[in-house]
Amino acid sequence: MDATPAYIDDFARFISASPSSYHAAAEVARRLETHGFVRLSESDEWSGEPGGRFVVRDGAVVAWLQPVGAGPTTPYKILGAHTDSPGFKLKPKPTIGSHGWLQAGVEVYGGPLLNSWLDRELELAGRLVTRDGTEHLVRTGPFLRIPQLAVHLDREVNNGLVLDRQRHLTPVFGVGDVAQADLVAHLADRAGVEAADVAGYDILTADTAPPARFGLGNTLFAAGRMDNLSAVHAGLRALIAAAAVPSGGTSISLLAAFDHEELGSQSRSGASGPLLDDILTRISAGLGASVSQRLQAYAESWCLSADAGHAVDPNYSERHDPANMPILGGGPLLKINANQRYATDAVGAALWARTCEQAGVNYQEFVSNNTVPCGSTIGPLTATRLGIRTVDVGVALLSMHSARELCHVNDPGALSAAIEAFFSPAS
């Protein structure tokens, strides 16, 4: 496993470069190209040559390492993750305001911990699309703030904060005449394009506070979007490490970083869509596989669905299962749910145990309290769509879906080490 400071510093740089899913996909692509991976277009014919390849579809990226000697029934080892995080998305006609304030019209994206977004300097980040169909990444830096009402004007606020999603979560970005302001024009100027040429946009908010280590021995790490950039980064590092090993493995290592998981994954770039199936079908076709041989490969394949999980919160320990309380620094999680909200079963648990032993890292089991509904991941979706055996794992966090989440500095690197062992021929 990499030395913790080096790994966590690189993770911090990855987070800072990825304020939106589109930026995250671009940063993954940039790093892959630096390490010799070749970008493919989905509209081109693909060869079946060995080596590292990747595809970007909107805010998602799929990358794979095909070893020398791979054949029609060579299995896949897949690391599934997602690039998006909860927050707010810019609406059409976004420049609004009243009483002298300039405000941005936003829509809640996913399930953010709403109060955590108050009184923070936020940026707008995402993509602009011009009339010719060209995409332009853009980010503003600190630009917005969602103000909370002062306690003097709401003496009962500390007895229960209730936020109306339409009235109370509209950020301010200045003062003046709304008729003289234009958010889209500001974004276009930042992207270096003409505002009149902008025909569409996917723009989200991101907290601008930089990632930071703190606490006793600097063992705690706080940042935005660790759900789920922690797994994207860990999988990316593991795939790049696998590419540095002489080719000749017995499986095809693949990173699938989907978009729109926080919305339910039902999109062309989400895990419920055709993206992974499309890529696997084309890789298998390049290896000369028949339908039957492709299904033989799937039968021997595995998917690690890596997404953030919950560490025990000491102030709310009653919300956790009393016998399973993962702690920060205790290693990555094996996520289990009787109702298949996670895809882990006994066979998958055994695989994860072997993988972590090979990597030399500890792991912890997570299961929900019966009175607290369990979330889900891309794991059950992938298992259902493809029939590939899947196990759910991830980094333990506090304050999941907050604008700023918390983990232990050791855990992201431990997850990456386990994924690297998963990709290795010995696993």
N, C-alpha and C positions, 0 to 999 in steps of 0.2 A: 504494500500500500504506500502511496506517496506520502512524503512528510506532510503533516497536517497544515502548517502555514502555507506551503507552496500550493497545495490543493485548494484550500479555502480562499486564498488570494485570487487564484484563477477563477474559482466559482464566482467570487464577487465581481470580477471583470465581466464574466459572462452575463450575470444579472444586469449590470449597468448597461451593457450593450443591447439588452433585450427588453425594452419597455412595452412592446406589444408582441403578439404572436408572429407578426410579419417580420419584425426585427429579429426575433429569436430564430426563425427559419433562416434568415439571411446570415446571422452570425454562425449558425451551424454550418451553412454552406461555405462560408468564408474559411472556417477552420478546416473543413474537409478538403477543400481545394488546396490549402496550404500543405496538407499531408498527402497530396497526390491522388485524391479521389476525383473522379471525372463526373461532371454534371451532365445528365441526359435530359432530353426533351421528350415528353410523352407523345408528341406528334411525330417523332422520328422512329425509324426501324432500329432495334437494338441487336447488338451482336451477343454471342454467348461467351465472350472472352472472360478469363479470370481477372480479378483485381477489384478495386474499390469504385463504386458507382453511387450516385444519389440523384433523387428527383425532388424538386420543390413544387408543391401544389398549394398556392395561396399561402396560408400561415402554417402549413404542415411540411415536413420533410421526411423522406424515407431514404436511408442509406444502407448499403450492404457491401459485404466483403466476400467475394466468390473465390474459393481456393482453387489452385491448380488441381486438376483431376476430378472436379465436381461433375456429377453425372445426373441422369434423369431422376434418380431416386434419392439424391443427396438431401438430407433433412435440413431444416432451418432452425436456428436459434435466434429468437426475436426478442428484442427489448422494446416494449410498448410504453409510451409516455404521452404527455400532451404539452403544447406550447402556450396555451391560453391561461389566463388567471381572472378571477372576478374583479369587477370594477364598474366603470361607467363608459357608455359609448355615445358619441356625438350624434344627435338627431339631425334630420333635415331641417333647414332654416334654423341653424343653431345659434345665431346672434340675437339674443333677447335681453331683457332687462327692464328695470322700473326704478322710480325714485332716485334717478341719477346714477344707478349702478349699471354696468355692463355685465351680462351673465351669459353662460353657455347652456344651451338646451341639451340635456343628456338623458339617456335611458339606462336603467340599471342593467348591467351585464352579469348574468350568473347570480350567485348568492353571496355577495360580499358581506362582511361584518360591518354594517353601515356606519356605526358610530366611530369606527377606527379611521374612517376617511375624513372626519371633520378636522378643520383647523390644521391642514397639512398643505404644503406647497406641492401642487400636482402639475404634471405636464400632459400635453396631448401628444399622442404617438400612434402611428399606423401607416396607412397608405392612401395616397391620392391616385386616382386614375383619370388620365386626360382623355379627350375625345377620341384619340387614335388608339386607345386601349393600353397605353403605356402606364406601368405602375411606378410610382415614385414614393419611396419611404420618406417619412418626415417625423420630426420630433421637435418640440418647442423649448424644452428645458422648463424650469419653474415658471408657471403661467397662470394657474388657477388656484382657487381655495374655496372650500365649502365651509362657510362660517357657521359656528354654533351660536345660538342665542345666549347672551350673557346671563349669568345666574341672577343678576339684579332684576331681570325682566321675566324670569321664570323661577320663582322661589322653590318650586316643587321638582325641579329638574333632577335633583339627586335622589328623588324617591321613585324615579322611573322615567327614562327618556323614551319618547315615542316619536319616530321620524316618519312624516308623510313623504313617500317617495317622489311625489310630484312637486310639493311645495317647499320642502326643507332641504333638498339635496341638489339644488341648482347652484353651481359654483359661480363665483364672481371673478372677473379678470380685469376690471378697471372701472373708471367712472367716466361719464360723458353722455353724449347723445347716441342712442342706439342706431339712429339713421346714418350716423357717420362712421360706424364700426362694421367690420366684416371679418368674422372668424375664418371663413374659407379663404379669403384673400390673404390673411396673415399666414395661414398654413401654406398657401401656394407660394408666397414670397419666401418662406423658409425652405421650400422644396426646389426653388429656382424655376418655377413654371408660372405661366400667366393664369390669373384667377379665372378668366373667361374660358380657359381650356379645361378646367376641372369639371368632369362630368359625374364623378362619384367618389365616395371616400368611405373608408373603414377606419375610424379614428377613436381611440380609447384613451382613458386616463391612466396615469401611473404615478406612484409616489416618487418624488425626486430625492428623498433622503438617501445618501449612499449607504451601502451595506457596511456593517460595523461589527467588530469583535469587542466583547466587553465582559464584565463579571470577574470573579476570582480566577486568576490565571488566564484571563482572556479566553475562557472555554465556551462562552456563549456567542452565538452569531445571529444577528438580526438583519433582515432584508425583506423587501417586497418580492412577491411572485415566486417564492420557493415552492409553492404548490402551483405548477409542477416543474419549474426549471431545475429543481434539484435532481430529478430523474433524467431530464433531457441532457443536462450537462454530464451526469454520471455515465449515461449510456454513450454519449459522444466520446468521452475520454476513453472508455473501455473499447469502443470500436476502433479508435485511432491506435490504441495500444495493440490491439489484435492485428492491425495492418502492419505493424512494425516487426511482427514475428514472421519468419520465412514461411511462405505459402505452402499449403499441403494439408490443411485441416480436413476434418471429416464432416463438416457442416458449413452452411452458409450463415454467417453472422449478419444480423440486420437490426437496425435502429428504425423504429416507426414512431415519429413524434407527430401526433395528430393535433388538429385544432378543434375548438368548439366542445371540448369535454365538459366544460362548466355549463354548457347549455343542453347537454344530453347527447352530444356527438352525432346528431342527425344532420349531416351536411356532406358535401362532396369531399371535404378534407377532414371529416370526423371519422371516428372509429366505427360508427354505424354505417358509413358510406362505403363505396367500392374501392377506396384507395389501396389498402393493403392487398386485397384480393387481386386487384389489377396488377400490382407490381409483382406479386408472387407468380401469377399466371404467366407474365411475360418473362420472368427469370427462368421459370421451368421450361417455357417454350424455347428459349435460347439454348437450353441444355438438351433439347430434343425429346422432352418428356411427353408422353401421351397423357390423356386424362387420368388413366389408371395409375401411371407412374407418378404423376403429381400427387395423387391421393396417397400413394405409398410413402412419398416424402413427408406429407403432412402427418401421417400416422406415427412417424418417428421424430416429429418436430416438437419444440417447446416454445412457449411465450412467457417471459417474465413481464407482467403488467406492473410497472413501477410508478407509484403515485404516493404522495405524502399521506401519512397517517397521524394518529393522535398520541402524543405522550401524555402521561397523567398530569393534570393540572392540580397543583397542591391546594388551590383555593376552592376547587370544585371536585374533589376526589370522588364524591358520591355519584358523579355522572359516568364513572368508569366501572368496568367489571371488577369486582373486589379481588378476584384471584389473578387478573391479568392487567397489570398497570405498568406499561412500558415507561422507561425513564430516558431522558436525554443522555446521550453518551453510552447507552447500553447496546448500541448496534442497530442496524436496519431492522425493519419490522417484517414479519410474516403475517399477512392479514387474512383473517378467517371469518366466515359468516355462514351459519347453517342454512340460510335462505338464498345462498349463491349471489348475494350482493357483491361478494368477492369470489373469484373462481377457484381459490385454493381448495384442494382435497388432500387426502392422505398421501397419494403418490407425489403430488406437487410439494407437499411439506418435506418428504424424504429427499427430493431433488434439491430443495433449498438448503436443507441441513448439510448435504454433501458439498454443495457449492460453497457455502460459508466456511465449512471446515477446510476445503481446499484453499480458500482465500485467506484463511487465518483470521477471520473476523467473527465476532459474536453476533447473534441475532435474537430478537424478542418476538413473542407472539402478541398479536392484538386481536381482541374480539370485543364487540360492543356490549354495554349494559343492556339487558333485555327491555328496559323502559325507555331507552334512547334509540330512535330509529337510526339504522346504519346507512351511510352513504354508499356510493358505488363507484366503479372505475371503468376503464376500457376493457378490463379483464373478461368479464362475462360476455361483453359484446364480441370480442375477438374469438373467444371459445365458441360462441353460438354461430357466428358467421362462417368460421373456417373449420371447426372441429379439432383445432390444435389444442393440445393440453396446455393449460394456463395456470399460473400461480401468481397471486397478488402479493407484492412486497412494496417497501418504500421507506423513506426517511421519516423519523418521528418529529413532529412539530408541536409547539404551543401556538395558540392564536391562529389556527388555520382559517383562511379567507379574510384575515385582517389585512389592512394596507401594509402591515409590517409584521412578518411572522418570525418565529424564533426556533432555532435548532442548536444542537451541540456541534462544535467545530469538527469532531471526529466522525460524525455519522455520514455526511455526504461522501467523504472519501472512502469510508467502509462500504457504502453501497456500490460505489464505482469499482472497488476491488472485487466485490462479489460478482458484479456483472462481467468483469474481465475474466474471472474464473469460469463463469457460465459460458462465455464465448470460446474458451480454450478447448483444444481437442481432448484434454483429459477429463472434462466434466461429463 
